[in-house]
Amino acid sequence: MRRFMHAAVALFLAGSLAGTPLYAQGQNNAPAPPPGSAAPTSQAPAGAPANPVQVQTPPQYKPPTEQQGPPPSPARTVPLGPTKFSRPAFPDITAPYRGVQIPEPNLTNTPRIDQLIQNGKLMLSLEDAISLGLENNLGISVERYQPMLDEANLLLAQSGRNGLLNFDPTFTSSFSLQQQNAVFNNPFFAGVGSFGTSGTPKATLPPIIYNHSFTADFGYTQNFHTGTQASVTLDMQRASTSIASDLFNPYVQSTMTVQLTQPLLNGFGRLPNTRYIIEAKNTVKIGESQFRQQVISAVTQVAHDYWELVYAREAVKVEQVTVAADQQLYENNKKQEQIGTMAPLDVIDAQSQLATDQQALVQAQTTQLLDQTNLLIDITKDPLAAPLQGVEIIPTTPIYNPEPADISLDDAVKVAIRNRPEIEQAELNLKNAGIEIKATKNGLLPQLNLSGEYQAVGLGGVETKTLTTSAIIGPNPLAPIWDTTVGAPSTTLFEPLTGTVSSQKFVFPGGMGDALNRMILGKAPLFAGTISLTLPIRNRAAQAAYATAEITKRQEEASYMQTRASIIQGVRQALIVLEQDRAAVAAAEQARIYNQQSYDDEVKKLQLGTSTAFTVVQKQQLLTAAEGTELRDRINLIQAELAFQQAEGTTLQNHNISIQGVMSGNTKPLNIPGTPDKTAP
């Protein structure tokens, strides 16, 4: 039974294939309808039922309107954010001790996007998309912090903390109070004289000295970009003691010391001491250039995704028209198959074509959703915000014909070398490498330092003088020379002329004013000079640093040439693609015109009864495909122009965008060793 069924189906298909040309020939040879008839009908062959089938013209895709030249761009400014993190000490002396507050990032969408939503649809022009991208693009938001970090590193370099010298002036002070009871075993060596008499109780021994002192020290240190180190210190002390031999008790002593040190070899000059500042300034420019590069990339990406969405929406329309035409062909074939004027195989073919194009329509709709998501990510910080739930993006900017790029390759390369952020970054890296070579070359020298010191001391206080009047001893003429009673010389040979012993103290008050006055007048100055020489025996650390700097510069030179070659290659490729896409648009336009004429002729034949609906649908599908190809080529041409502007580095200028705080980009190319200098005579 299975074999019989297979044989029957094979015979049925063979008969259908054999009969199809007969039916087609019958339709092609059908007489033309009379003039003024309402609609053509398909003629059935002899023996077929006399029921005619109404034939309708299939739907046709209408391409979008076009305009000449890109849409006008409003002036827009992209801010960099805060870049000053240092607070001046005057008039607010507490400002250096407070940090700068960095505002938290705003992670919500700007109000502009809510204003463009109408009835659940985001009516979006190209310029609105670019403006939203500049406001909400997360890549720009992230890159905006890099110049801020570079500015913070510049502030660190200006302080000198990452180098050898600290350029921030430093003021130091210290205060100390001391009370001491000192015990001495030998009071004479201690300068206190004799304690007590032979009758002094042992409980009061050994002798104790009482010292009381208060000390205040002040210092100021300043290092300069030339390598000079300067310091000024002021030490003041007030002390009192129980030692009676001091001239001033209590006494005040003030000492001022001024020291200057100047390197003569290693560390001499501004470059070795300020190289980190110069490099940090170049790094700030590199960060700004990278930010500009990110803005260019974001603008290009937004425009690219915008036109991809435009094409995806038109591609959906193309597939919808194709499916509608397939549906109409399938229904016509099915009706003709029912009345016996068409083979069943034609119905199966029409149904298969309908299913294939329905699948293509689903793919086109999926691509549209993906492109819409990509564009939404480009222009929002939070694509899941409530107003954007289920929103449909409707591009409103019409497709335009880019103006021809009337520029030669050499001129385009010159423009790119002048404007591309990458070449600017390579030049700044090369400058930093050159600075490192000069600084590390100075580090190879031995250390020879010249130092000078001046010191002035002033002493003052309460001065105490004691005047003592003792008995005057003179000869006693009445005394015998020998005292016979004791058998010894007489002790009365000398006797005091006066019988009183007196003492008187004189106190002269003084203090801090006397000490400072004597210090300022330089009553007791000290001058000293020192020359110190340090010779590293092998000096391997300095040699390694210099070799590293040399290698880094050679690497940066090669990297500069590599970047330059990459830019030239990118400009050449972008220019070639731009010209090819322009030629492709011209060819696609001619193909679309030819297919339009062919379709119009076939529709006229159908109206005259000399063609079939199947042939008209085929012509219509060819026309739709040609229109889709032309649309794709026009979108490619617009995107090629965007890529060419990015390759030239003129994206911001063409879209009237300026970046606050960023260099203009018109930097002069450096003359790399081994390459010809075009500016040389």
C-alpha positions in Angstrom: 0.0 0.0 0.0 2.9 2.3 0.8 4.5 1.7 -2.6 1.2 2.4 -4.3 0.7 5.7 -2.4 4.3 6.8 -3.3 3.7 6.0 -7.0 0.4 7.9 -7.0 2.0 11.0 -5.4 4.9 10.9 -7.9 2.4 10.6 -10.9 0.4 13.5 -9.5 3.4 15.8 -9.1 4.7 14.8 -12.6 1.3 15.7 -14.1 1.3 19.0 -12.2 4.8 19.9 -13.5 3.8 19.0 -17.0 0.6 21.0 -16.9 2.0 24.2 -15.5 3.5 25.5 -18.8 0.2 24.9 -20.5 -1.7 27.0 -18.0 1.0 29.7 -18.2 0.9 29.6 -22.0 -2.9 29.9 -21.9 -2.6 33.0 -19.7 0.1 34.7 -21.8 -1.9 34.1 -25.0 -5.2 35.4 -23.6 -6.8 38.2 -25.6 -6.5 41.7 -24.3 -9.5 43.1 -22.4 -11.6 45.7 -24.1 -10.7 49.3 -23.4 -12.5 50.8 -20.4 -12.8 47.5 -18.5 -12.7 47.8 -14.8 -10.0 45.3 -14.0 -8.2 42.5 -15.9 -9.1 38.9 -15.3 -7.1 35.8 -15.8 -8.3 33.7 -18.7 -8.8 29.9 -18.2 -7.7 27.5 -20.8 -10.1 25.5 -22.9 -12.1 23.1 -20.8 -11.7 25.0 -17.6 -14.6 26.5 -15.6 -15.8 29.8 -16.9 -15.4 31.5 -13.5 -12.7 34.3 -13.9 -10.5 35.3 -10.9 -10.0 39.0 -10.1 -6.3 40.0 -10.2 -5.1 42.9 -8.1 -1.9 44.9 -8.3 0.4 43.9 -5.4 1.4 46.5 -2.8 4.5 48.5 -3.5 7.2 49.8 -1.1 7.5 53.5 -0.9 11.1 54.6 0.0 11.6 57.5 2.4 12.1 61.0 1.2 15.6 62.4 1.0 17.1 65.8 1.4 20.4 67.3 0.3 23.1 67.8 2.8 23.2 67.0 6.5 20.8 68.6 9.0 22.0 71.8 10.7 23.7 71.3 14.0 23.1 73.6 17.0 26.1 74.8 19.1 26.8 72.5 22.0 29.4 72.5 24.8 30.5 69.5 26.8 32.0 70.5 30.2 34.9 68.7 31.7 33.9 69.1 35.4 35.9 70.6 38.3 39.7 70.5 37.8 40.9 72.8 40.6 41.6 71.0 43.9 43.9 73.5 45.6 42.6 76.1 48.0 44.5 79.3 48.6 45.6 80.0 52.2 44.5 83.7 52.1 42.3 85.2 53.2 40.9 81.9 54.7 43.9 80.4 56.5 41.9 77.2 57.2 41.2 76.5 53.5 44.4 74.3 52.9 43.2 72.0 55.6 39.8 71.2 53.9 39.4 69.0 50.9 37.5 69.8 47.7 34.2 68.0 47.5 33.6 66.2 44.2 29.9 66.0 43.3 28.4 62.6 43.0 27.7 61.4 39.4 24.2 62.0 38.2 23.0 58.6 37.1 19.5 59.7 36.0 18.5 60.6 32.5 18.3 64.3 31.6 14.8 65.8 31.3 15.3 66.3 27.6 14.5 62.7 26.8 11.2 62.9 28.7 10.2 66.0 26.7 10.6 64.1 23.4 8.2 61.3 24.3 4.8 61.7 22.8 2.1 59.0 23.2 4.5 56.4 24.1 6.8 57.2 21.1 10.2 58.8 21.4 10.2 61.3 18.5 14.0 61.6 17.9 15.9 63.6 15.4 19.6 63.0 14.7 20.7 66.2 16.5 18.5 65.3 19.5 20.1 61.9 19.6 23.6 63.5 19.6 22.6 66.0 22.3 21.2 63.2 24.5 24.4 61.2 23.9 26.5 64.1 25.0 24.4 64.4 28.2 23.8 60.8 29.1 26.4 58.6 27.4 28.1 56.6 30.2 31.3 56.3 28.3 31.6 60.1 28.3 30.7 60.2 32.0 33.4 57.7 32.9 36.1 59.4 30.8 35.2 62.8 32.3 36.9 61.7 35.5 40.3 61.1 33.9 41.3 64.8 33.5 40.2 65.3 37.1 42.5 62.5 38.2 45.3 64.0 36.1 44.7 67.4 37.7 45.0 65.8 41.2 48.3 64.2 40.2 49.5 67.6 38.9 48.7 69.1 42.3 50.7 66.4 43.9 53.6 67.1 41.5 53.4 70.8 42.3 53.8 70.0 46.0 57.0 68.1 45.3 55.9 65.1 47.4 56.6 62.7 44.5 60.1 64.1 43.8 63.2 64.9 45.8 62.2 68.3 47.2 59.0 69.5 48.9 57.9 72.7 47.3 55.2 73.4 49.9 56.5 75.7 52.6 56.5 74.1 56.0 56.1 75.8 59.4 57.0 73.9 62.5 56.7 74.8 66.2 57.3 73.0 69.5 56.9 74.0 73.1 58.3 72.2 76.1 58.2 72.8 79.9 60.7 71.1 82.2 61.1 71.0 86.0 64.1 69.1 87.3 65.6 68.4 90.8 69.1 67.2 90.0 71.3 65.4 92.6 75.1 66.0 92.4 77.8 64.0 94.3 80.4 66.8 93.9 78.9 70.2 94.4 82.2 72.0 93.6 82.3 70.5 90.1 78.7 71.2 89.7 79.4 74.9 90.4 77.2 75.2 93.4 79.9 75.8 96.1 79.8 74.3 99.6 76.5 73.1 101.1 76.0 73.5 104.8 78.7 73.3 107.6 80.2 70.5 109.5 77.1 70.5 111.7 74.7 70.0 108.8 72.6 66.9 109.3 73.2 64.0 106.9 69.5 64.1 106.0 70.1 67.1 103.8 72.9 65.5 101.9 73.7 65.0 99.0 73.1 68.4 97.5 70.1 69.0 95.1 69.9 71.6 92.3 66.6 72.9 91.2 66.2 73.6 87.4 63.2 75.1 85.7 63.0 75.7 81.9 60.5 76.6 79.2 61.5 76.2 75.5 59.8 77.4 72.3 61.1 76.4 68.9 59.9 77.7 65.5 61.0 76.7 62.1 60.3 77.5 58.4 61.5 75.4 55.5 61.2 76.3 51.8 62.5 74.5 48.8 62.7 76.1 45.4 62.5 74.9 41.8 66.2 75.6 41.3 67.1 73.0 43.9 67.8 75.6 46.6 66.9 74.5 50.1 66.3 77.2 52.8 65.4 76.9 56.4 65.1 79.4 59.3 64.8 78.3 62.9 64.2 80.4 66.0 64.9 78.7 69.4 63.9 80.6 72.6 64.5 79.3 76.2 63.8 80.7 79.6 65.4 78.9 82.5 66.0 79.4 86.2 68.3 77.4 88.6 69.4 77.3 92.1 73.0 77.6 91.0 74.4 80.8 92.4 77.2 81.1 89.9 75.1 81.9 86.8 75.3 85.4 85.6 71.6 85.6 84.7 69.1 83.8 86.9 66.5 83.4 85.5 68.0 83.8 82.0 66.4 84.0 78.5 68.3 82.9 75.4 67.2 83.3 71.8 69.0 81.7 68.8 68.2 82.3 65.2 69.8 80.0 62.5 69.5 80.5 58.7 70.7 77.7 56.4 71.0 77.7 52.6 71.9 74.6 50.5 72.4 74.7 46.7 73.3 71.6 44.6 76.0 72.4 42.1 75.9 69.2 40.0 73.2 66.6 40.7 69.9 68.4 41.2 71.0 71.7 39.9 68.6 73.7 37.7 64.8 73.8 37.2 64.4 70.8 34.9 65.6 68.1 37.3 63.5 69.4 40.1 60.3 70.3 38.1 60.2 67.4 35.7 57.3 65.8 37.4 55.4 69.0 37.2 56.0 69.4 33.5 55.1 65.8 32.8 52.0 66.1 34.9 50.9 69.1 32.9 51.4 67.1 29.7 49.5 64.2 31.3 46.6 66.6 32.0 46.6 67.5 28.3 46.7 63.8 27.4 43.6 63.2 29.6 41.8 66.1 28.0 42.7 64.7 24.6 41.4 61.2 25.6 38.2 62.8 26.7 37.9 64.5 23.4 38.6 61.2 21.7 35.8 59.6 23.7 33.4 62.3 22.8 34.2 61.9 19.1 33.7 58.1 19.4 30.4 58.6 21.3 29.0 61.0 18.7 30.0 58.8 15.9 28.5 55.7 17.6 25.2 57.6 18.3 24.9 58.7 14.7 25.9 55.2 13.4 23.3 53.5 15.6 20.7 56.2 14.7 21.0 55.4 11.0 21.1 51.7 11.6 17.7 52.1 13.3 16.5 54.1 10.3 17.5 51.3 8.0 16.1 48.6 10.3 12.7 50.3 10.3 12.7 50.7 6.5 13.8 47.1 6.2 10.8 46.0 8.2 8.6 48.0 5.9 10.2 46.3 2.9 9.6 42.9 4.4 6.0 43.8 5.3 5.3 44.8 1.7 7.0 41.6 0.4 4.9 39.5 2.8 1.8 41.3 1.7 2.6 40.6 -2.0 3.4 37.0 -1.2 0.1 36.7 0.7 -1.8 38.2 -2.3 0.0 35.8 -4.7 -0.8 32.9 -2.5 -4.5 33.8 -2.3 -4.7 34.3 -6.1 -3.0 31.0 -6.8 -5.2 29.2 -4.3 -8.3 30.6 -6.0 -7.1 29.7 -9.4 -6.2 26.2 -8.1 -9.7 25.8 -6.8 -11.3 26.7 -10.2 -8.7 24.5 -11.9 -6.8 27.1 -13.8 -3.5 26.5 -11.9 -1.5 23.6 -10.8 -1.3 22.8 -7.1 2.5 23.0 -7.2 2.2 26.8 -7.9 0.2 27.1 -4.8 2.8 25.2 -2.8 5.6 27.4 -4.2 3.6 30.6 -3.3 3.0 29.3 0.2 6.7 28.4 0.6 7.7 31.9 -0.6 5.3 33.4 1.9 6.7 31.4 4.8 10.3 32.4 3.8 9.4 36.1 3.6 7.5 35.9 6.9 10.6 34.5 8.5 12.7 37.3 7.0 10.1 39.8 8.4 10.6 38.3 11.9 14.3 38.7 11.5 14.0 42.3 10.4 11.7 43.1 13.3 14.2 41.5 15.7 17.0 43.6 14.2 14.9 46.7 14.6 14.4 45.9 18.3 18.1 45.3 18.7 19.1 48.5 16.9 16.5 50.4 19.0 18.1 49.0 22.2 21.6 50.0 21.0 20.5 53.5 20.4 18.7 53.7 23.7 21.9 52.6 25.5 23.8 55.3 23.7 21.5 58.2 24.7 20.5 57.2 28.2 22.1 56.5 31.6 19.2 54.4 32.8 17.4 52.6 29.9 15.1 51.0 32.4 13.6 54.3 33.6 9.8 54.3 33.9 9.1 56.7 31.0 11.2 54.5 28.7 9.3 51.3 29.4 7.9 50.0 26.1 8.7 53.2 24.3 9.3 53.1 20.5 11.9 55.3 19.0 10.8 57.1 15.9 13.6 58.6 13.9 12.5 61.9 12.4 15.6 63.0 10.4 15.2 62.2 6.7 17.9 60.4 4.9 20.2 62.9 3.2 22.8 62.8 0.4 26.2 63.7 1.8 28.1 66.3 -0.2 31.0 65.0 -2.2 34.3 65.0 -0.3 36.3 67.3 -2.5 39.7 66.6 -0.8 42.8 64.7 -1.8 44.4 62.0 0.3 47.4 64.2 1.2 45.1 67.0 2.4 43.0 64.6 4.4 46.1 63.2 6.0 47.3 66.7 6.9 43.9 67.5 8.5 44.0 64.2 10.4 47.5 64.8 11.7 46.4 68.2 12.9 43.2 67.2 14.5 43.3 63.5 15.6 43.6 63.1 19.4 45.7 60.0 19.0 48.6 62.0 17.4 48.3 64.7 20.0 48.6 62.0 22.8 51.6 60.5 21.0 53.3 63.9 20.8 52.8 64.6 24.5 54.1 61.1 25.5 57.2 61.8 23.4 57.7 65.2 25.2 57.5 63.4 28.5 60.1 60.9 27.4 62.4 63.7 26.3 62.1 65.3 29.7 62.9 62.1 31.5 66.1 61.8 29.4 67.3 65.2 30.5 66.4 64.7 34.1 68.0 61.2 34.4 71.1 62.5 32.6 71.5 65.1 35.4 71.1 62.3 37.9 74.3 60.7 36.6 76.3 63.5 38.1 77.9 63.3 41.5 76.3 65.3 44.4 78.2 68.5 45.1 76.4 70.8 47.5 77.3 74.2 48.8 75.8 75.1 52.2 75.9 78.3 54.2 74.8 79.0 57.7 74.3 82.1 59.8 73.5 82.0 63.5 72.9 84.8 66.0 72.5 84.3 69.7 71.1 86.7 72.3 71.2 86.3 76.1 69.4 88.2 78.8 67.7 87.9 82.1 67.8 88.9 85.7 71.4 89.8 86.6 72.5 89.5 90.3 75.7 91.0 91.8 76.9 90.6 95.4 79.2 93.1 97.2 80.9 91.7 100.3 82.8 93.8 102.9 85.0 91.6 105.2 87.4 92.5 108.2 90.7 94.0 107.2 93.6 92.1 108.9 96.7 94.1 110.0 99.8 93.6 112.2 99.5 93.9 116.0 102.6 95.7 117.2 101.8 94.8 120.8 101.6 91.1 120.4 104.6 89.0 121.2 106.2 86.9 118.5 106.3 83.7 120.6 103.6 82.7 123.0 105.5 81.1 125.8 102.4 79.7 127.4 101.8 77.3 124.6 105.2 77.1 123.2 104.2 78.2 119.7 104.1 81.4 117.5 101.7 84.0 118.7 98.3 84.0 117.0 97.8 87.6 117.7 100.5 89.0 115.4 97.6 90.0 113.0 94.2 91.3 113.9 91.3 92.8 112.1 91.4 96.5 111.7 87.6 96.5 111.5 85.4 94.2 113.4 82.5 93.8 110.8 81.8 91.6 107.8 79.0 92.7 105.4 77.5 91.7 102.0 75.1 93.4 99.6 73.2 92.1 96.6 72.4 94.2 93.5 69.6 93.0 91.1 69.4 94.2 87.5 66.1 93.0 85.8 66.1 91.9 82.2 64.3 89.5 79.9 63.1 88.5 76.4 63.5 91.9 75.0 67.2 92.0 75.9 67.8 88.6 74.3 66.0 89.4 71.1 67.7 92.8 70.8 71.1 91.2 71.1 70.2 88.5 68.7 68.9 90.9 66.0 71.9 93.2 66.4 74.1 90.2 65.9 76.2 90.7 69.0 77.3 87.1 68.9 77.1 85.9 65.2 78.3 82.7 63.7 79.1 82.3 60.0 79.8 78.8 58.5 80.2 77.4 55.0 80.3 73.8 53.8 81.1 72.1 50.6 80.1 68.4 50.5 80.9 65.9 47.7 79.3 62.5 47.3 80.7 60.2 44.6 78.8 56.9 43.9 81.4 54.3 43.1 79.4 52.4 40.5 76.3 54.6 40.1 74.2 51.7 38.8 70.9 53.1 39.9 71.4 56.3 37.9 72.6 54.4 34.9 69.6 52.2 35.0 67.3 55.2 35.2 69.0 56.9 32.3 68.9 53.7 30.2 65.2 53.2 30.9 64.5 56.8 29.8 66.5 56.3 26.6 64.7 53.1 25.8 61.3 54.6 26.6 61.9 57.6 24.3 63.0 55.3 21.4 59.8 53.3 22.1 57.7 56.4 22.1 59.3 57.5 18.8 58.4 54.2 17.2 54.9 54.4 18.7 54.5 57.9 17.3 55.3 56.7 13.8 53.0 53.7 14.3 50.2 56.0 15.3 50.9 58.2 12.4 50.9 55.3 10.0 47.7 54.0 11.5 46.0 57.4 11.0 47.2 57.5 7.4 45.8 54.0 6.9 42.5 54.9 8.5 42.1 58.0 6.4 42.9 56.2 3.2 40.5 53.4 4.0 37.7 55.8 5.0 38.2 57.9 1.9 38.2 54.7 -0.3 35.0 53.4 1.4 33.4 56.8 1.0 34.1 56.9 -2.7 33.0 53.3 -3.1 29.7 53.9 -1.3 29.1 56.9 -3.3 29.5 54.9 -6.5 27.4 52.1 -5.0 24.6 54.6 -4.4 24.7 55.8 -8.0 24.6 52.2 -9.3 21.8 51.2 -6.9 19.9 54.2 -8.0 20.2 53.2 -11.6 19.2 49.6 -10.7 16.1 50.9 -8.8 15.1 53.1 -11.8 15.4 50.1 -14.2 13.4 47.8 -11.9 10.8 50.6 -11.5 10.4 50.9 -15.2 10.3 47.1 -15.6 7.6 46.8 -12.9 5.6 49.6 -14.4 5.7 47.9 -17.8 4.6 44.6 -16.3 1.7 46.3 -14.5 0.6 47.8 -17.8 0.8 44.3 -19.4 -1.2 42.9 -16.5 -3.9 45.6 -17.1 -3.8 44.7 -20.8 -4.1 41.0 -20.0 -0.7 40.1 -21.5 0.9 39.2 -18.1 0.1 37.4 -15.0 -0.1 38.3 -11.3 2.8 36.0 -10.6 5.1 37.8 -13.0 4.0 41.2 -11.6 4.8 40.0 -8.1 8.2 38.8 -9.2 8.9 42.2 -10.8 7.6 43.9 -7.6 9.9 41.8 -5.5 12.9 42.7 -7.7 11.9 46.4 -7.4 11.6 46.1 -3.6 15.0 44.4 -3.4 16.5 47.2 -5.5 14.9 49.8 -3.3 16.2 48.0 -0.2 19.7 47.8 -1.7 19.6 51.5 -2.6 18.4 52.3 1.0 21.2 50.2 2.4 23.8 51.9 0.2 22.6 55.4 1.2 22.8 54.5 4.9 26.3 53.1 4.2 27.3 56.3 2.5 26.1 58.4 5.5 28.0 56.1 7.9 31.0 56.2 5.6 31.0 60.0 5.9 30.8 59.7 9.7 33.8 57.3 9.6 35.7 59.7 7.4 35.0 62.6 9.7 36.2 60.5 12.6 39.3 59.5 10.7 40.0 63.2 10.0 39.2 64.2 13.6 36.6 66.7 12.5 33.6 65.1 14.0 33.2 67.8 16.7 33.6 70.7 14.3 31.1 69.2 11.8 28.5 68.8 14.6 29.3 72.2 16.2 30.5 70.7 19.5 33.1 72.3 21.7 34.6 70.9 24.8 35.2 73.2 27.7 38.8 73.2 28.9 40.2 71.1 26.1 42.9 72.1 23.7 41.8 73.0 20.2 43.8 70.1 18.7 45.7 72.2 16.2 49.0 71.0 17.4 52.1 71.1 15.3 53.6 67.7 14.5 56.9 66.9 16.0 60.0 66.2 13.9 60.9 62.6 14.8 64.6 61.7 14.3 65.0 59.8 11.0 61.9 61.3 9.3 61.9 64.2 6.9 61.0 67.6 8.2 58.5 69.2 5.8 58.9 72.6 7.4 62.6 72.6 6.8 63.9 74.7 3.9 
